[in-house]
Amino acid sequence: MEKFLLNIDDKELDDLKFKISQGRIIDWGSYHKDDAGISFKRLSFILDYWKNDFSWKKEENKLNKFQQFLFKKNGFTTHFLHIRSEKKNKIPLLLIHGWPGSFFEFFDLIPLLTNGHENSLGNDLDFDLIIPSLPNVGFSFVKNQTPLDLDEISDHLLNLMESLGYDEYFIQGGDLGSFIASIMSVKSPQKIRGIHLNMLPLPRGLDKKPNNVKEKKYYDELKNFLHYEAGYQYIQGTKPFTLAHALNASPVSLCAYISEKFFSWTDNEGDLFNIINIDTMLANISLYWFSGCIGASFWPYFVRHRSPYWPISKDKPIEVPTGYSEFPKEIFSPPLSLAEQYYHNIIFWQSHKHGGHFAAMENPYELASDINKFVKKII
């Protein structure tokens, strides 16, 4: 275990601004609706802010206030934050981000979980937080290191928690984090006391007949997603090298690709930065740029696309206590009748009126409250 302190060289920062200024975007479809991708107007605004107003050093200083380490095992390196609560009886909680996210997603959530009593949640629990950069992502990416698939990532994070001496702990995850949390709970149910998810990674086949109105609504939403929104999955799952070369060549390209997901997957009603912090989003995109990790971050999609098996199955159901926070603008939201076929011990289910895919950024108070309520049902 090595201590880690981030310090991006000023030359890299200057080079980033230069490359942004040299990027070319062309306004050829301003008449079209936003469902064609991120618009010229929106991308222009983000790029101008990234070049002229965003401060990487400010975000870097925020990060460096936390204890950070590099965990090395079996030839793989994983960067993680280890944030210990000052309270007694603190509860270990592993927070797992998804794609195209990072530990930056959790910055608003951290104080709510480590010092809940002091942040308007009232009489709440206090957690020790372990927040890894997923293997393949950010400072867990190492050039020429073999990228890991979801199963291998799960093994690696189990090793991380064991190395930290946690015999029992909880996990929270969304997006790829929900897959990984679920897989880990099947592999090591005796150590994982419960998992809380803000996305349910059920198989996405459309060959089943709905048994009720909620199931029909879910299958309609899934059909729409697969037809109109799943293009990124197919290219990341089929030709990740080609896409990675293009995105690594230009921060403008990388920004367009990732920021479009923030626009598409959040409950923003056309005004994204009233919902999430533009500096946090750009810190996340900058992390992908400085580390050069975008291609490796695609790898779980590539492996999953070629596998005949979905990572979550009825043959190996999740038996540990499970909690779910449902946000209306999530990519898709399976009903309980389908979820309980794969998650056999759902003890907490909370639906919210607002929010989307990036729950920790969009709804940190609601998410923190749900995590507390879920954990209280178990301890």
matplotlib code that plots the C-alpha trace (Angstrom):
import matplotlib.pyplot as plt

x = [0.0, 1.5, 0.3, -0.7, -0.8, -1.9, 0.1, -0.6, 2.3, 1.6, 2.9, 0.1, -2.4, -1.2, -1.2, -4.8, -5.9, -3.9, -5.5, -9.0, -8.3, -7.1, -10.2, -12.7, -16.4, -18.9, -22.5, -24.2, -27.5, -28.6, -32.2, -32.4, -33.5, -31.2, -31.7, -29.2, -26.3, -24.8, -25.5, -23.0, -24.2, -23.9, -20.5, -19.2, -20.2, -18.5, -15.3, -15.1, -15.6, -13.1, -10.4, -11.1, -12.8, -12.2, -9.4, -7.9, -5.7, -8.7, -10.2, -6.8, -6.5, -10.0, -8.9, -5.6, -7.3, -8.3, -6.1, -5.3, -3.4, -2.3, -3.2, -1.0, -2.0, -1.3, 0.4, -2.5, -2.6, -5.7, -6.0, -8.5, -9.6, -9.8, -11.9, -12.3, -15.1, -14.1, -17.1, -17.2, -19.0, -18.4, -19.5, -17.3, -18.9, -17.4, -18.6, -18.2, -18.6, -19.6, -18.9, -18.1, -17.7, -15.0, -14.5, -15.4, -19.0, -19.1, -17.6, -21.0, -21.9, -18.8, -19.5, -23.1, -21.9, -18.8, -20.5, -24.2, -25.1, -23.7, -25.2, -29.0, -29.7, -30.3, -29.3, -27.7, -24.9, -21.3, -19.2, -15.7, -15.6, -13.5, -13.7, -11.6, -11.0, -12.3, -9.5, -9.0, -10.1, -8.2, -5.2, -6.1, -5.1, -1.5, -0.3, 0.2, -1.5, -4.1, -7.6, -10.0, -13.5, -16.3, -15.6, -11.9, -12.7, -14.9, -12.1, -9.7, -12.0, -12.6, -8.8, -8.6, -11.2, -9.5, -6.1, -7.7, -8.8, -12.5, -14.2, -17.7, -18.8, -21.6, -21.4, -23.1, -23.0, -24.7, -24.1, -21.1, -20.8, -24.2, -22.9, -19.7, -21.5, -23.9, -21.1, -19.0, -22.0, -22.4, -18.7, -18.4, -21.8, -20.3, -18.4, -20.8, -23.6, -25.7, -25.6, -27.4, -27.9, -29.2, -29.4, -30.6, -28.5, -31.1, -30.7, -32.1, -33.8, -37.1, -38.4, -40.6, -44.2, -45.1, -47.3, -48.5, -48.6, -45.3, -43.5, -44.9, -43.7, -40.3, -40.1, -41.2, -38.5, -35.9, -36.9, -36.6, -33.1, -31.8, -33.1, -32.1, -29.5, -27.4, -25.0, -22.2, -22.5, -22.2, -19.1, -17.4, -18.3, -17.2, -14.4, -13.1, -9.6, -10.8, -13.0, -10.3, -7.7, -10.1, -11.0, -7.4, -6.3, -8.5, -9.9, -12.7, -13.7, -13.5, -15.5, -18.3, -18.5, -18.7, -20.6, -23.4, -24.0, -24.4, -27.0, -28.8, -28.8, -29.7, -33.0, -32.0, -35.0, -32.6, -30.4, -27.7, -25.7, -28.6, -28.5, -24.8, -21.7, -19.9, -16.6, -17.2, -18.1, -15.1, -12.8, -14.2, -13.5, -10.1, -9.3, -10.0, -7.8, -4.8, -4.7, -5.4, -7.7, -10.8, -10.0, -9.3, -12.6, -14.4, -13.1, -15.9, -18.3, -16.0, -15.9, -19.6, -20.5, -18.7, -19.9, -23.0, -23.9, -25.2, -23.3, -26.4, -28.5, -31.2, -28.8, -26.7, -29.2, -28.1, -29.0, -27.5, -29.8, -30.4, -31.6, -32.6, -33.1, -35.2, -34.8, -37.3, -34.7, -32.5, -31.7, -34.3, -36.1, -37.2, -40.2, -40.0, -41.7, -38.7, -36.0, -36.9, -36.3, -32.6, -32.3, -33.9, -33.6, -34.8, -35.5, -35.5, -37.0, -37.4, -38.8, -38.0, -39.7, -36.6, -33.2, -31.4, -28.3, -25.7, -27.5, -24.6, -24.2, -27.9, -29.4, -26.7, -29.0, -31.7, -29.1, -27.3, -30.7, -31.6, -28.2, -28.7, -32.2, -31.1, -28.1, -30.3, -32.5, -29.5, -27.3]
y = [0.0, 3.3, 6.8, 8.9, 12.6, 14.1, 16.8, 17.3, 19.2, 22.8, 21.8, 19.3, 21.9, 24.4, 21.7, 20.8, 24.4, 24.7, 21.5, 22.8, 26.1, 24.2, 21.9, 22.4, 21.9, 22.8, 23.8, 21.9, 20.8, 23.5, 23.0, 19.5, 18.4, 17.4, 13.7, 13.8, 14.2, 17.2, 20.4, 22.8, 25.5, 23.3, 22.0, 25.4, 26.7, 23.8, 24.1, 27.8, 27.3, 24.4, 26.6, 29.9, 29.3, 25.8, 25.3, 21.8, 22.8, 23.8, 20.3, 18.7, 20.5, 19.2, 15.7, 15.9, 16.8, 13.2, 10.2, 8.5, 5.2, 2.9, -0.8, -3.2, -6.9, -9.5, -7.0, -4.5, -1.0, 0.6, 4.1, 4.7, 7.3, 6.1, 8.6, 7.7, 9.1, 10.7, 9.1, 5.9, 2.8, 3.9, 1.6, 0.6, 1.5, 0.8, 3.4, 2.1, 4.5, 3.6, 4.7, 7.5, 8.5, 8.6, 9.3, 12.9, 11.8, 11.3, 14.6, 16.0, 12.7, 12.3, 14.8, 13.6, 10.0, 10.8, 13.4, 12.9, 14.5, 17.8, 18.0, 18.3, 14.6, 14.3, 11.4, 9.5, 7.0, 7.7, 5.7, 4.9, 5.4, 3.5, 5.0, 3.3, 4.5, 1.5, -0.6, 0.7, 4.2, 7.4, 6.7, 3.0, 3.0, 2.0, 1.9, -1.6, -3.1, -5.7, -4.1, -6.0, -7.1, -6.9, -10.3, -9.5, -6.1, -7.7, -10.0, -7.1, -5.0, -8.0, -8.2, -4.4, -4.6, -7.6, -5.8, -3.0, -5.4, -5.0, -8.3, -7.0, -4.0, -2.5, -1.5, 1.3, 1.4, 2.7, 1.9, -0.5, -0.2, -1.9, -4.8, -5.0, -4.8, -7.6, -9.8, -9.2, -10.1, -13.5, -14.2, -13.2, -13.0, -13.7, -10.4, -8.1, -7.2, -5.5, -3.7, -0.4, 0.3, 3.2, 1.1, -2.4, -4.3, -6.8, -8.7, -6.7, -9.2, -8.2, -11.8, -11.9, -11.0, -8.4, -9.7, -6.3, -2.6, -1.8, -4.5, -3.3, 0.2, -1.1, -3.2, -0.1, 2.0, -0.7, -1.0, 2.7, 2.7, -0.1, 1.5, 5.2, 5.3, 2.1, 3.1, 3.8, 0.3, -1.3, 0.7, 0.3, -3.4, -4.0, -1.6, 0.1, 0.6, 2.7, 4.9, 5.3, 6.5, 9.3, 10.4, 10.3, 12.5, 15.4, 16.8, 18.3, 14.8, 13.4, 16.2, 15.9, 12.1, 12.2, 15.4, 14.1, 11.3, 13.8, 15.7, 12.5, 10.7, 13.4, 14.9, 18.3, 19.6, 21.3, 23.1, 20.6, 22.9, 23.7, 20.0, 19.2, 21.3, 22.0, 22.0, 18.5, 17.3, 18.8, 17.5, 14.0, 14.6, 16.0, 12.9, 10.8, 13.1, 13.3, 9.6, 8.5, 5.8, 6.2, 3.0, 0.8, 2.1, 0.5, -2.9, -4.3, -3.5, -5.3, -8.5, -8.4, -8.0, -11.2, -13.2, -15.5, -14.8, -11.8, -10.9, -11.1, -14.3, -16.3, -19.2, -17.1, -14.7, -12.1, -13.2, -10.5, -7.7, -5.3, -1.7, 0.3, 4.0, 4.6, 7.9, 8.7, 9.7, 6.6, 4.9, 2.2, 1.2, -2.4, -2.9, -4.9, -7.9, -8.4, -7.2, -9.8, -12.6, -11.8, -10.1, -12.4, -10.2, -6.7, -5.0, -1.3, 0.3, 4.1, 5.9, 9.6, 12.3, 13.8, 12.6, 10.4, 8.3, 10.3, 10.1, 11.1, 14.3, 15.1, 14.0, 13.6, 14.3, 11.8, 9.2, 9.6, 9.4, 6.2, 4.6, 5.4, 4.0, 0.9, 0.2, 0.9, -2.0, -4.3, -3.2]
z = [0.0, -1.1, -0.2, -3.2, -3.8, -7.1, -8.9, -12.6, -14.1, -15.3, -18.8, -19.1, -18.0, -20.6, -23.2, -22.4, -22.9, -26.1, -27.5, -26.5, -28.3, -31.4, -31.6, -34.4, -34.0, -36.8, -36.3, -39.0, -37.3, -34.9, -36.1, -34.8, -31.3, -28.6, -29.2, -32.0, -29.4, -27.7, -29.6, -30.9, -28.6, -25.4, -26.3, -27.2, -23.8, -22.0, -24.0, -23.4, -19.6, -19.6, -21.2, -19.5, -16.1, -14.9, -12.4, -12.3, -9.4, -7.3, -7.9, -7.3, -4.0, -3.0, -3.8, -2.0, 1.3, 1.4, 2.3, -1.0, -1.6, -4.4, -3.8, -5.7, -6.1, -8.7, -11.0, -10.9, -9.3, -7.9, -6.7, -3.8, -1.3, 2.3, 4.3, 8.0, 10.1, 13.4, 15.1, 17.0, 15.7, 12.1, 9.4, 6.4, 3.1, -0.3, -2.9, -6.5, -9.4, -13.0, -16.5, -17.5, -13.9, -11.2, -7.5, -8.3, -8.5, -4.7, -3.5, -2.4, -0.8, 1.3, 4.1, 4.4, 5.1, 7.2, 9.4, 8.9, 12.2, 11.1, 7.7, 8.2, 7.9, 11.6, 14.0, 11.1, 10.9, 10.2, 7.7, 6.8, 3.1, 0.7, -2.8, -5.5, -9.0, -10.8, -12.3, -15.9, -14.9, -13.8, -11.6, -11.5, -15.2, -16.1, -19.7, -21.0, -17.9, -18.9, -18.5, -16.2, -16.9, -14.3, -12.8, -12.4, -11.0, -8.4, -7.3, -7.1, -4.9, -2.6, -2.2, -1.5, 1.3, 2.8, 2.7, 4.6, 7.3, 6.8, 7.8, 7.1, 5.1, 2.9, -0.7, -2.7, -6.5, -9.6, -13.3, -13.5, -9.8, -9.4, -11.5, -9.4, -6.1, -7.1, -8.3, -5.2, -3.0, -4.8, -4.4, -0.7, 1.0, 4.4, 4.3, 2.5, 4.9, 2.3, -1.1, -1.9, -5.6, -7.6, -10.8, -11.1, -13.7, -14.8, -18.1, -21.0, -23.2, -24.7, -25.3, -22.2, -21.9, -19.2, -16.4, -15.3, -16.2, -14.5, -16.4, -19.7, -18.9, -18.1, -21.3, -23.4, -21.7, -22.3, -26.0, -26.4, -24.7, -26.9, -30.1, -29.4, -26.6, -26.7, -29.6, -27.2, -25.8, -29.2, -30.3, -26.9, -27.0, -30.6, -31.6, -28.4, -29.8, -32.7, -30.5, -27.9, -30.4, -31.5, -28.0, -26.7, -29.7, -28.7, -25.4, -27.5, -28.7, -25.2, -23.8, -26.4, -25.8, -22.0, -21.5, -23.8, -21.3, -18.5, -20.6, -21.7, -18.3, -15.8, -14.8, -16.1, -18.1, -20.5, -17.9, -16.8, -14.7, -12.4, -11.5, -11.4, -10.9, -14.1, -12.3, -11.0, -14.5, -16.0, -13.2, -14.2, -17.9, -17.1, -15.1, -18.2, -20.3, -18.0, -17.3, -20.9, -19.6, -21.9, -23.9, -20.9, -19.3, -22.3, -21.6, -19.4, -22.3, -24.8, -22.7, -21.8, -25.5, -26.3, -23.4, -23.8, -20.1, -18.4, -15.2, -13.1, -13.4, -11.7, -11.4, -9.0, -7.4, -4.9, -1.4, 0.7, 1.9, -1.0, -1.1, -4.1, -4.8, -7.9, -9.7, -12.5, -15.2, -14.7, -18.0, -17.1, -13.9, -13.5, -11.2, -8.0, -9.6, -12.0, -9.6, -6.9, -9.4, -9.3, -5.9, -3.3, -0.3, -1.2, 2.1, 1.0, -2.0, -2.3, -5.3, -5.8, -7.8, -9.3, -10.4, -12.9, -13.5, -11.6, -8.3, -6.0, -8.0, -8.7, -5.4, -2.7, 0.2, -0.9, -1.7, 1.7, 3.4, 1.6, 2.4, 6.1, 6.1, 4.4, 6.7, 9.8, 8.7, 9.0, 11.9]

ax = plt.figure().add_subplot(projection="3d")
ax.plot(x, y, z, "-o")
ax.set_aspect("equal")
plt.show()
